[in-house]
Amino acid sequence: MRAQTYRAVFSGYSSPSSLLEACAQPARSAAAAVRRQLREYRRRVRTRHELMTLSESDLRDIFRTRAEVEAEARKPFWRA
């Protein structure tokens, strides 16, 4: 009975390596999601820092006030 169960489970895989590949896929996609999130966090930090370096004239050009920029810069990196 067990042999039939194993054959049913593994029948979709042509070799043990293809089974391992199928098992590794969720881990790779989770790692990719973590990398994307870290890139987003770094982008937020960099952008907020750049906003703080703008002059009053530059801020007027992008229709922002110093208070708005400072409020944005005070946000933690994980908040959009």
C-alpha positions, 0 to 999 in steps of 0.5 A: 500500500505504501509503495502505491502512495509514494508512486502517486505522490512522486509520479509528476516528477521525472527525477529526484532533482525535479522534486527538489526543484519544486520544493525549493521554488517557494523558498526562492520566491520568499527570498525574492520578496524579502529582497524586493522589500529591502530595496523598497526600504532603502529607496524610501530612506534615500528619497527622504534624505534627498528631500531634506537636502532640497532648498526652499526654491526647489520645494516650491517647484515641487509644490511642497513645504518644509513642514511636509518634507520634515513630516515625511522624513520623520516617518520610519522606513517601513511606513509608506 
